[in-house]
Amino acid sequence: MANKSEWPLWEVFIRSKAGLDHKHAGSLHAADAEMAIENARDVYTRRMEGVSIWVVESKNIHASDPDESDSLYDPANDKIYRHPTFYNLPDEVKYM
């Protein structure tokens, strides 16, 4: 097993009992995915607040640049059908 200082960084996402989506909880170093899940359980769900854990090796996450958000999101502004206010949802539809 590699030296602990060489272990990859993992991002941890937890879905709470009351939640519908996973939320970023933090980061940790682990040798592999199994160890990352076990460590995430020990570190981020000590009081049984989670029902699901996702771990993603940080090198596999790619993000947009916040400084370029204008050019990234501008093309959608002229398409009103992409805005949720365009649609009328029935009362039976939940979590929308």
Secondary structure, DSSP 8 states (H G I E B T S, - for coil): ---GGGS-EEEEEEEETT-SS-EEEEEEE-SSHHHHHHHHHHHH-TTS-EEEEEEEEGGG-----GGGHHHHHGGGTT-GGGSGGGS---TT----
